[in-house]
Amino acid sequence: MRSPLVYPRAVLRPRSLGLSFALVLAVVAACSGDAPSPPLASGPCIPPPRPGGASVTLAPALGDVKFSAPVDLVEGPGRRFYVVEQRGIVKVVSPNGGDPTIALDVSEQIVSGGEAGLLGLAFDPKFSENGFVYVYFTANAEGKPGVVFQDVVARITSSDGGATFDPSTLKTLLAVDDPFANHNGGHIAFGPDGMLYVGMGDGGSGGDPHGNGQNKDVLLGKLLRIDPHGGDPYGIPPTNPFAAGGGRPEIYAYGLRNPWKFSFDRLTGDLWLADVGQNKYEEINRIVLGGNYGWNIREGKHCFEARTCPTDGFIDPVAEYPRSEGISVTGGYVYRGSKVPALAGRFVYGDFGTGNIWSVDGFGETKGTLLTPSNLKISSFGQDSDGEVYVVDYASGTVKQLIAAGDDTSAPASVAGERLAETGCVDPRYPTRAPTRAIAYSVNSPLWSDGAQKDRWLFVPEGKKIGVKPDGDFDVPPGSVAVKTFTVAGKKVETRLFVRYDDGSWAGYSYEWTDDQSDALLLAEGKTKELPGGGTWTFPSRSECFACHTPSAGFTLGLEARQLNRDERGNVLDRFAAVLETPIAKEAFPPLAAADTAGASSEERARGYLHANCSMCHRQGSGAGAATLDLRIDRSLLDTRTCNVAPQAGDLGVVDSKLVVPGDPGRSTLALRMRAPDDDRMPPLATRVVDEAGASVVEAWIRELSGCP
């Protein structure tokens, strides 16, 4: 057991103004202090122990080599690993690492970005004889009206045992027109039957507007099975459900939204598939020949849009989880290795948004068991010939291996934390004031949290320093704790702790204040609560914290130079001077404008608001659909990829809508989503009230735009 964290005394503890931008979707990081008064608690802040990790941990694999936006990992000949980079490159590396070499570069032949790119790789079962390798990528649609690009399955040949693949031998087997830029599927794998299986998304947008999932006459929204050796360009397995008619003969199963990774149990041959949900449920399916998995009539086991819907003829998922636990499922493998005996025969899967990794047995269990909250952007899993399972991190570009956990020494020594007063992170006598050892701060452009007042502060361990990234984001050291307390109508409602543990991992915790305001109690999961004065408050789950506290955003969100460069009894940035690794040149990071900043232009206020409230997800490096637009303040309008760009997540029923239509906020989904109800709202989490000031300033900015660059 290690000693408690010790924190230095703050340089300043002035009063905070309250409102914060912070962590996204009202999920977490920091708080602000109040004016000094009587002496406050000066002991260390000791958060709850690190969650999860009881059965497994992740160890660096492949020499901890870094790849660029990896989306697939395949063991190939000679037990070498092939890493598929979304930009169109396949690299090969030995299990022990070393410098990877390029096996294939088709970056000039594909379309990449968002959910598009080089997405899948599979070796022919007879590779040693024919040298065939198969790839899945998105390609230019060559000006086809109503088609964004094509989803392509192609064969390519290696003449040197897999060291390289010859691009000149590329032969297209299948090309499917894609009407939208998202939901591209992309995974391919050979089954025990020697057939090639292909995962196809539903064509994109939101809600499957063309009804492709249930349309047996199209290939979108399906799992396909073809025989690449049985004809030119391929043959149809005679047992496919529609081989003799009634639908496209390539179809093996249907009713899928966006299958993101599937695999075969190497012992039983069972086919497991993860299907990404719309906005409520992520699902794990065991696929059978001819099975209908319900989309877009159902999402998981539930009716998608209608109050009631048919149930006959649909196959329920083996397991599902709601948005409170994750936002984009990534399928894995049935564990057949020896490093984690407790996982034998269990299907391992994860979530791209939260980094959670679960397992499920598929024989009666309907809910996965959390193995570890990894904080990774899990774009893929991999499995070697020994049955061991690997995890691919899209954000860092590294690969990890699942191993049994030893004694967990990453958590603070104390297991206290059920009551906020036990942590030392807040003094219940003066709960809106930063304790002596904390640094109070406020921000320029606060995150909208239904009008709540927020107080924030940060604990930094004694002797540790905060790094500052080139874009001004703070990189707080392990052992740091960010605190934020929310007050509504004069009553404290919630305090959140966002913790970086000694192993570098993060966790978020919500505490609910008691009715008598004497203390706050730790919540095990998310909840909603009716407030005494009217209105509803949403407490985020621990997983929901990472829907927006992403690696690409640096996890903490309010702690950046542009947010802290503000005057409040002196410059707030100066309060951090003693704990920064290097001084900050304030002139390099102009203050963000808030929606109500006097004297700022509509553009400055709107762009500041979007940076604070949206860019944590909508930025390059976030992956998936969120990365197709970039709302950071330092992007030009052109580089935001919003102006006259078609929306990916649905048009909200507005004809000819775009993300931003210059001069017309009524056709701009970026603005429309700020006022949309329920599931269509952005941000989508922990807010029930439209931010009138924020929505109005974004509308005003769009109205003033005269055109696109």
Stockholm file with secondary structure:
# STOCKHOLM 1.0

chainA/1-709         MRSPLVYPRAVLRPRSLGLSFALVLAVVAACSGDAPSPPLASGPCIPPPRPGGASVTLAPALGDVKFSAPVDLVEGPGRRFYVVEQRGIVKVVSPNGGDPTIALDVSEQIVSGGEAGLLGLAFDPKFSENGFVYVYFTANAEGKPGVVFQDVVARITSSDGGATFDPSTLKTLLAVDDPFANHNGGHIAFGPDGMLYVGMGDGGSGGDPHGNGQNKDVLLGKLLRIDPHGGDPYGIPPTNPFAAGGGRPEIYAYGLRNPWKFSFDRLTGDLWLADVGQNKYEEINRIVLGGNYGWNIREGKHCFEARTCPTDGFIDPVAEYPRSEGISVTGGYVYRGSKVPALAGRFVYGDFGTGNIWSVDGFGETKGTLLTPSNLKISSFGQDSDGEVYVVDYASGTVKQLIAAGDDTSAPASVAGERLAETGCVDPRYPTRAPTRAIAYSVNSPLWSDGAQKDRWLFVPEGKKIGVKPDGDFDVPPGSVAVKTFTVAGKKVETRLFVRYDDGSWAGYSYEWTDDQSDALLLAEGKTKELPGGGTWTFPSRSECFACHTPSAGFTLGLEARQLNRDERGNVLDRFAAVLETPIAKEAFPPLAAADTAGASSEERARGYLHANCSMCHRQGSGAGAATLDLRIDRSLLDTRTCNVAPQAGDLGVVDSKLVVPGDPGRSTLALRMRAPDDDRMPPLATRVVDEAGASVVEAWIRELSGCP
#=GR chainA/1-709 SS CCCCCCCCCCSCCCCCCCCCCCSGGGCCCCCCCCCCCSCCCCSCCCCCCCCSCSSEEEEECGGGCCCSSEEEEEECGGGCEEEEETTTEEEEEETTEEEEEEEEECTTTSCCBTTBSEEEEEECTTHHHHCEEEEEEEEECTTCTTCCEEEEEEEEECSSTTSCCEEEEEEEEEEEEESSSSCCCCCEEECTTSCEEEECCCCSSSSCTTCGGGCTTSSTTEEEEEBTTSSSSCBCCTTSTTTTSSSCTTEEEECCSCEEEEEECTTTCCEEEEECCSSSEEEEEEECTTCBCCTTTEETTEESSSSSCCCTTCCCCSEEEETTTCSSEEEEEECCCSSCGGGTTCEEEEETTTCEEEEECSSSCCSCEEEEECCCCEEEEEECTTCCEEEEETTTCCEEEEEECCCCCCSCSCCCCSBHHHHSSSCTTSTTSCCTTSEEECCSSCCCCTTCEEEEEEECCTTCCBEECTTSBEECCTTCEEEEEEEETTEEEEEEEEEECTTSCEEEEEEEECTTSSCEEECSSCEEEECTTSCEEEECCTTTHHHHSCGGGTSCSSCBHHHHCCBSSSBGGGGGGGGBSSCCCGGGSCCCCCTTCTTCCHHHHHHHHHHHHTTTTSSTTSCTGGGGSCCCTTSCTGGGTCBTCCCSSCCTTCTTCBSBCTTCGGGBHHHHHHHCCGGGCSSCSSCCSCCHHHHHHHHHHHHHCCCCC
#=GC SS_cons         CCCCCCCCCCSCCCCCCCCCCCSGGGCCCCCCCCCCCSCCCCSCCCCCCCCSCSSEEEEECGGGCCCSSEEEEEECGGGCEEEEETTTEEEEEETTEEEEEEEEECTTTSCCBTTBSEEEEEECTTHHHHCEEEEEEEEECTTCTTCCEEEEEEEEECSSTTSCCEEEEEEEEEEEEESSSSCCCCCEEECTTSCEEEECCCCSSSSCTTCGGGCTTSSTTEEEEEBTTSSSSCBCCTTSTTTTSSSCTTEEEECCSCEEEEEECTTTCCEEEEECCSSSEEEEEEECTTCBCCTTTEETTEESSSSSCCCTTCCCCSEEEETTTCSSEEEEEECCCSSCGGGTTCEEEEETTTCEEEEECSSSCCSCEEEEECCCCEEEEEECTTCCEEEEETTTCCEEEEEECCCCCCSCSCCCCSBHHHHSSSCTTSTTSCCTTSEEECCSSCCCCTTCEEEEEEECCTTCCBEECTTSBEECCTTCEEEEEEEETTEEEEEEEEEECTTSCEEEEEEEECTTSSCEEECSSCEEEECTTSCEEEECCTTTHHHHSCGGGTSCSSCBHHHHCCBSSSBGGGGGGGGBSSCCCGGGSCCCCCTTCTTCCHHHHHHHHHHHHTTTTSSTTSCTGGGGSCCCTTSCTGGGTCBTCCCSSCCTTCTTCBSBCTTCGGGBHHHHHHHCCGGGCSSCSSCCSCCHHHHHHHHHHHHHCCCCC
//
